[in-house]
Structures are given as structure tokens and as C-alpha cells.
């Protein structure tokens, strides 16, 4: 399904992704992830490199073509091929339903797929009605943790009400990015002993409790 980008549409997919473990939103890069997370921090939003090897019942891609048109239209064929492959990866992650949401639809990529997709601004009744159970969120969290996607795993564990595993994944995420200070700040109000362990990894920083 091809959809026109709008604030209303984006807010709607964020709400659906928030409650449905089988609905993931794919965006081009970290900046786009941050932009959507600022609207709804509980939605499952990922950049393309974090979705490889995964499939979901429902996928919504947002401005993957629009944000990369300068590369897709550029003279550098390797760069154009790279960004087209990213688009291909994104649109082949859906098992049941795919929603391609683009602000700029007047380009050769959209023209090339237009005969194979339906244009609409409506979502199916199935996707709008689906809400995942605690067990489904827990299963998704374990899968994400196993793939090293600790930030997303933490969010899924939170939705499964497994707060210990949520905290563990948050710690793994901060440690993986060597952001020990943020890890310590996160744990300070929850577990001061754990916070000390995090702060101790930072040079010249100490904490008294």
C-alpha cells in the first residue's frame, strides 16, 4: 500500500506500533528514528540496518525514498545502488501488509512500483484491531535481545512487564555504546549499587552513597 506522508498518518502508525509487537516502522537513519521517537517513544521504530534478517506481519516504511533522493538520483552508481538496496530490504520485511509512506511520490522509484501497489490513506481492519499479549511482547523481546538490539528489546520487555530484563537490556545498550555515565544516571534512582558499578567505569568519576 502506498500512502501520502502526513502528520495524522505518522501518528496513527506510531500508535499501532505501540501496541502491536508485529508492527514495526522502518526509517532511513538515526535522525529519523529520533524524530518519530520524539512523537511517541513507545513505538517500535528502527532504521534499515537494524531490520535485516527480521520479518514482521506489518511493516510501515517512512520517507526512505524521499530522504535519499539525492543519492538515488546521483551520478554515483554505487551510492544509488546502495540506497536502492536499502529500500528493497525495508519493503521485503513484511509478511502480511506493507505500508510505504512517502512525502515525495513524484520520482522514478515510486513510478516503478506504482503498478504493483494500491494507493490509499486507510489501514486494514486487521492491523488497526491487533493488540499483542504479554507473552507476544516477551517473545519479541527475547528475539531482539538475541540479535543484540538491546534498546528495542528493553522496550519490548517493558511492554511484557518484565522490568528486570528491561533494566538488564538498558544496561547492555549503554555499555555497548560505552555510555557508562548515562547507564549510571539511569540506575541511580533504581539501584545505587548498580549505578556505582557503571560510574566506576568512567575515569575520574566517583559516587558516594
C-alpha positions in Angstrom: 0.0 0.0 0.0 1.3 3.4 -1.0 0.4 6.3 1.3 1.0 10.0 1.3 3.1 11.2 4.2 1.1 13.3 6.8 1.3 14.1 10.5 -2.0 12.2 11.0 -0.7 9.1 9.2 2.5 9.1 11.1 0.8 9.5 14.5 -1.5 6.6 13.6 1.3 4.1 12.7 3.1 5.1 15.9 0.0 4.3 17.9 -0.4 0.9 16.2 3.2 0.0 16.6 3.0 0.9 20.3 0.5 -1.9 21.0 1.4 -4.5 18.3 4.6 -6.5 18.5 4.1 -7.5 14.9 4.0 -3.9 13.6 7.4 -2.2 13.0 8.1 1.2 11.5 11.3 1.5 9.3 13.0 4.8 8.7 16.2 5.7 6.8 18.6 6.7 9.7 19.1 7.6 13.3 17.9 11.1 12.8 14.6 9.8 11.5 14.3 7.3 14.4 14.8 10.2 16.9 12.2 12.4 15.1 9.5 9.7 15.4 10.5 8.7 18.9 10.1 12.3 20.0 6.4 12.0 18.9 5.9 8.6 20.5 8.7 7.0 22.5 6.8 3.7 23.0 6.5 2.8 19.3 8.8 0.3 17.6 10.9 2.4 15.2 14.0 1.1 13.5 16.5 2.2 10.9 17.1 -0.1 8.0 20.3 -1.6 9.2 18.5 -2.9 12.3 15.8 -4.7 10.4 17.9 -7.0 8.3 17.1 -10.7 8.9 13.8 -9.9 10.6 10.3 -10.1 9.3 7.0 -8.8 10.8 3.4 -9.1 10.0 3.0 -5.4 9.4 5.7 -3.0 8.2 5.4 0.7 7.6 8.3 2.5 5.8 8.6 6.2 6.2 10.3 8.5 3.7 13.1 6.0 2.8 12.9 7.2 -0.8 12.2 10.9 -0.1 15.1 11.3 2.3 17.5 9.6 -0.1 16.5 11.0 -3.5 19.8 13.0 -3.9 21.7 9.7 -3.7 19.2 7.7 -5.8 19.3 10.4 -8.5 23.0 11.0 -8.2 25.7 10.1 -10.7 27.5 7.7 -8.3 26.0 4.4 -9.3 27.4 2.5 -6.3 25.8 5.0 -3.9 22.5 4.8 -5.9 22.6 1.0 -5.8 23.4 1.1 -2.1 20.3 3.2 -1.2 18.0 1.3 -3.6 19.1 -1.9 -1.8 18.2 -0.3 1.5 14.7 0.4 0.2 14.4 -3.1 -1.1 15.4 -4.5 2.3 12.8 -2.4 4.0 9.9 -3.3 1.8 10.6 -7.0 1.9 10.3 -7.3 5.7 6.5 -7.5 5.7 4.8 -10.9 5.9 1.1 -9.7 5.6 0.8 -6.0 5.0 3.2 -3.3 3.8 2.6 0.5 4.0 5.0 2.7 2.0 4.6 6.2 3.3 6.4 8.9 1.3 6.3 12.7 1.2 7.7 12.9 -2.3 5.9 10.5 -4.6 6.9 12.1 -7.9 10.1 10.1 -8.6 11.2 7.2 -10.6 11.3 4.7 -7.6 7.6 5.3 -6.8 6.7 5.3 -10.5 8.4 1.9 -10.8 6.3 0.3 -8.1 3.1 2.2 -8.6 1.5 -0.6 -10.8 2.1 -3.1 -8.0 0.7 -1.2 -5.0 -2.6 0.3 -4.0 -2.9 3.9 -3.2 -4.9 4.6 -0.1 -4.9 6.5 3.2 -6.6 3.7 5.1 -5.2 0.9 7.1 -6.7 -2.6 7.2 -9.1 -3.5 10.0 -6.7 -6.3 10.9 -3.8 -4.1 11.7 -5.9 -1.5 13.5 -7.5 -4.0 15.8 -4.4 -6.0 16.7 -3.0 -5.7 20.2 -0.3 -8.0 21.4 -0.4 -10.1 24.5 2.2 -10.0 27.3 3.6 -13.3 26.0 3.9 -12.0 22.5 5.9 -9.0 23.7 8.1 -11.2 25.8 8.8 -13.5 22.8 9.7 -10.5 20.7 11.9 -9.1 23.4 13.9 -12.3 23.6 14.3 -12.4 19.9 15.6 -8.8 19.8 17.9 -9.3 22.7 19.4 -12.4 21.0 20.1 -10.2 18.0 21.9 -7.5 20.1 19.1 -4.9 19.6 19.1 -4.1 23.3 17.3 -0.8 23.2 14.3 -2.3 21.3 14.5 -5.4 23.5 14.2 -3.2 26.6 11.1 -1.5 25.2 9.5 -4.9 24.4 10.4 -6.3 27.9 8.7 -3.2 29.4 5.6 -3.9 27.4 5.8 -7.5 28.7 6.0 -6.1 32.3 9.4 -7.8 32.8 11.2 -4.9 34.4 14.3 -6.8 35.5 15.1 -7.8 31.9 14.2 -4.3 30.7 16.8 -2.9 33.1 19.4 -5.5 32.0 18.9 -4.7 28.3 19.2 -1.0 29.0 22.5 -1.6 30.8 23.7 -3.7 27.9 22.7 -1.0 25.4 24.6 1.7 27.3 27.6 -0.5 27.9 27.7 -1.5 24.2 27.9 2.2 23.3 30.4 2.9 26.1 28.0 5.4 27.6 28.6 4.5 31.3 27.5 7.9 32.6 24.0 7.5 31.1 23.9 4.0 32.5 24.8 5.2 36.0 22.3 8.1 35.7 19.6 5.6 34.7 20.3 3.2 37.6 20.9 5.9 40.2 17.2 6.1 41.3 16.7 2.3 40.8 19.7 0.6 42.2 22.6 2.7 43.6 25.0 -0.3 43.8 24.4 -0.9 40.1 24.9 2.8 39.5 28.2 2.7 41.3 29.4 -0.1 39.0 28.5 2.0 36.0 30.2 5.1 37.2 33.3 3.2 38.2 33.9 2.6 34.5 34.3 6.3 33.9 37.7 7.7 34.5 38.0 10.1 37.4 34.4 9.8 38.4 33.2 8.5 41.8 29.9 8.3 43.7 29.2 8.1 47.4 26.0 6.5 48.6 
